[in-house]
Amino acid sequence: MNIAETLQEKLLSYWEILIESIPRIAISLIITTVFILIAIGLTKLFRKKMMQNAQNKLVVDYVVKLVKFFLILAGIILGLHTMGLTGVAGGLLAGAGAGAVILGFAFKEIGENFLAGVILVFDRPFNLGDTVTVEGNMGKIVSLNFRTTQMKTFDGRDVYIPNILVITNEVYNHTQDGFLRLDFVIGIDYDDDIQKAIKGITEIVNTNKEVLKNEKTIVLIDEFAASTVNLKVMFWVNTLDYKVSALETKTEIMRTVKNYLLENKFGLPANIQEIKMYKPEPIPIILKKESDAIKFTENN
């Protein structure tokens, strides 16, 4: 028997095996596809139902992702078993523990971030939609993934922070309980009545319906600047929307305070600029009165 005949027999043998395996392959693909569709459908329904009444939506979102992952993995293993690849399927299950150890060494960072994500789920330093500051990034929490925490900043950027950095650094949650203190600084003239300004600003701030009345509004002298006495205004609001509601409230109060000071003849001077001339020269000044113009030179 020559090489050509041997090769032909091998190809025919493989072809027959493939034809015989087509039903099993088809059934395997169907089973895997069904499991994937079930995983997508169930987790979508589970997320929708649980999100409505969940106190911590971050936990629900993370658990849904885990359930989806394991359902798809189960579908793949069952599909392999149906195809007759029982050894492969069994190897996936039997080697899960050893594989986890190997992957832990090979992908140390991935393993650390995954475990950090699990810790964040139980520690719960923030919820979905909370405004937080992490690693100098400030924005709303969009999702907690297996490796990263996704944040949407107020200028529209999506920031993905490794979970390990979230649990090893300070996390500032600005909206966990909706209890926020806002502040701003405004300057008045040195000749103005400071006590009158403080009293008037305090009354103006307290008239805003968004300002908490059970927390004291404070107006203090913040700084004696070059041309102004700077007053720091501090007040409390109760809102979970740091981006819109809180900033809109602050803007409205600042506008009202400015109008109050102008209406009551308080000076809002600009910064004074001092110009030093190291080589004094005559400065021409023109004074205009009606149609006459007098030009004279003043020496420094």
Buried (B, 14 or more C-beta within 10 A) or exposed (E): EEEEEEEEEEEEEEEEEEEEEEEBBEEBEEBBEEBBEBBEEBBEEBBEEBEEEBEEBBBBBBBBBBBBEEBBBBBBBBBBBBBEBEEEBEBBEEEEEEEEEEEBEEEEEBBBBBBBBBBBBEEEBBBBBBBBBBBEEBBBBBBBBBBBBBBBEEEEEEBEBBBBBBBEEEBEBBBBEBBBEBEBEBBBBEEBEBEEBBEBBBEBBBEBEBBBEEBEBBBEEBEEBEEBBBBBBBBBBBBBBBBEBBBEBBEEBBEBBBEBBEEEEBBEBEEEEEEEEEEEEEEEEEEEEEEEEEEEEEEE
